[in-house]
Amino acid sequence: MVVVCDSIHPALRVRVCLGGFGFYLVSLGLSESQAGLLLSLTLGGEVLVSLFLTTWADRIGRRSVLILGAILMAGAGVVFACTHNFFFLVVAGTIGVISPSGNEVGPFLSIEQAALSRVVSPNLRTEIFAWYTLVGSLVYDLLLYHAFAHLRSN
């Protein structure tokens, strides 16, 4: 994997190789085994939070679930920005719905798509979903490229 990662463009390298999250954890000073454990626990936490949020989204309300998710993600982001403590990173990564894969595969994608399908007419859904996915991917890649360039310059 290292050979493959070293031979591709830096922005794509981060997306292909753990979405940049693993590199970030090691740059914080975590060992590779700690980073792997954190990624594993984060994935497990994402599964549990996803299961809860997606099964309760219609009962609680999609908007409320998306707001709760945004708060959890923002809180996790603050923790990751402010501390290098392994315990706090595990807690934030586990309940903060931080995707270890670098892709949007958590509960919010399905909730957003369900909400989008209710407000878009059936004859436009395919086109709207295509634009939704394209714009989301482009924005993600652009932000990731700049984050990687910043990390590389330091």
N, C-alpha and C positions, 0 to 999 in steps of 0.2 A: 504494500500500500504506500509506503514512503517513496519508493521509486516512482510510482504513478503520480503521487501528489507533487513531487518535485518537478515533474516534466510538463505540467499544465499551467495555464495562465493563473496568476495569483488569486484573482477574484473567483474563478471557477474552482481552484484548488481548495479554498475554504469551504465552498458549498459541497464539494465532493467528499472531502475528508472531515466528517463529523460536523458539517455545517459551521465550522469555526468554533463551536462551543468547547470541544476538547482542547483545542489550541489555547483558547482563552483561559481555561482552568489551569493548564500547565503554566501559562504565563503568570498566573497568580501565585505560583510557587507550590501548587499541589503536585504530588508525585503522580506518575502515570497510573498507578493502581488506585490512588484516591480519585483521580479524574474518572477512571473507568467505573468505580463504585458509585460516584456521584451521578454519572450518566445513567447507570442502571437503575438507581433509586429514583432518579428524575423520571425515567420512562415508566417505572412502576407507579409512581405518584400520578403521572399524567393519565395512565389507564384508569386508576380509581377515580380521580377527579372528573375525567371524561365520562365515565359510566354514571356517576352521580348527576353531573350537570345535564347530560343529554336525556336522561330518563326523567328528570324533573323540570326540564325547560318549559314544557307546555303547562305544567301545573303552577310553577312560580311565575312564568312569563319570560319570553325570550329576551326582551329588553333587559329585565332584571338580571338574568343569567349572564348576558353579555357585559353588563356593567360590573357585576361581581367578578367575572373573569378578568376584565380590564384592571380592576383594583388589585386582584391577586397578582397579575402579571407585573403591574407597576411596582407593587411592593417587593416582589422578587427581584425586579431590576434594580431597585434601590439597594437591596441587600447585597446583590452581586457587585454593585458599584462601590459600596462602602466598606466591605469586609473581605478578608481572606480566610476567616475562620471556617474550617471545614464543617463543623456542626451547623452553623447558621446557613452556610451554602446548601447543605443537604436539606434542611427544613424549607428554605426558600425555593429550591429547585423542585422539591417534591410536591409542595402544595401550591406553588406559584405558576403552575402550568407552563413551565419553560420547556420548549420542545428540544429534546436532545438531538434530534435528527436534523434540525435546521429547516425543517419543512413545517407547514401548517397542517398538522394532522390531528390536532387536539379537538376538544369538544366544540370549539367556536366555529370551525369550518362547517360542520353539519348544521349548527343552529343558524348561522348566517345564510347558508344555502336554503334552508327551510323557510326562513323569513323572506328571502329574496323571491322564492318561487310563489309566495302568496301575494306579492305586490306587483309582479310582472305578468303581463298577459301571456297565455300559453304560446302564442305564435312568435313571441320575442324571447322566450326563455333561453333557447340555445345560444343566441347571439349575445344576450346579456351575460350569461354564465361564461362564455368565451372571453368577453372583455374583462369581466371580473377577475378571471384567472390570469389573463395576460398582464393586466395592470398591476395586480398584486405581485406577480413574479418579477416584473421589471423593477418595481419599487424596492422589493426585497433585495434583488441582486445589486441594485445601485447603492443601497445603504450598506450592504455587506462589502462591496468593493471599497467604499470609502472607509469603513471600519478597518478592513484589512490593511489598506494603505496607511492608515494612521498607526496601527500596531507595528507595521513593518518599519515606519520611520522612527519609531521610538527605540 
